[in-house]
């Protein structure tokens, strides 16, 4: 719940973020991929890396988005995204397991 003075600040932050995404579509696409991975982790709570790789690589949507901005293999893109999500403490990597946090 927002209180009177917090609303304008919240709207300003949201507009600023939208402008950042407009000016940097690659950042927005990367963010979208991370969000979709996080939703998968919320659903499963834990998954083996190979199974997550199969899910990611089996989606035409993920592959198309990943190829727009990256010359890497889909597995390399996924590993990079997982590393960023781990640094943000959105998930943990324990051996071959990816764990939701």
N, C-alpha and C positions, 0 to 999 in steps of 0.2 A: 504494500500500500504506500502510495506516495503522499507526502504532505506538501502543502502549498509551494514552498520555495524549492522543493526537489524536482518538481515537474519540469520547469524550464531547463534545468541542468541536464536532466535525463534526456529530454528531447534534443538538446544541443549535442550530447554525446552520440545519440543515435544518428543524427544527421551527419556528424563528423565521420562516423564509421561508414555510413553509406557513401559519402564522398570519397573516402579512401578506396572503397571497393570499385567505384566508378572510374577512378583514376588509375587503378591497378587491377584490371580484370584477372590477371594471373594469380594474384594474391587471393582474390575472391574464389576462384576455382579451387585453389589449394585448400582454402578454408572449408569449402563445401565437401571436398573429399574427406577431410579430417572429421567433419561433423557426421558424415555417413558412417565412417568407421566407428566413431564413438557410439552412435545409435546401435550398431551391430553389437558392440561390446556390452551395451546396456541390456540388450536382448539376451546374449549368451553368457555374460559374466566372465567366461574364460574360453579360450579356444587355442588349439595348437597352431603355431605359425603356418605350417603347411596348409591347414584347412582354411585359415584366413586368406592365405595367398590364392588358394583355389577359388574362394568366393570372390575376391577382388579381380583376379584374372578372368573369371568366368562372366564378368559383367561388361557388356559392350559399353555401357555408360561410363564406368570407371576408366576403361581403356581409352575411350575417345577423349575424355577430359584430361587424362594423364598425358596423352600424346600431344595435345595442343601446346603444352608448355615445357615438356620434358623430352629429351632425346634418349633418356634411360629406358631400360626394360621395365615393364610393369612391376616386377619383383623389387627392383631398385627404388622405384617411386614409392611403393608400399613401405619398404624399410625406412625410407626417409620420413614418410608421414608418421610411422610408428615411433620413430625416434623423437620427433617433435611432440607427439602426444605424451610420450613418456616424460620428456622434459617439463611439460605443462602439468604433470602429475594426473593426467586423465586416464592413464593406464600404466601397467607395469609389465616389464618383460622379464620373465624368469626362465632361463634356458630356452626351450622350444615353446613355452607357454606365454600367451598374451593374456593378461588379467585386467579386468575392469577395476577402476578405482573411483 
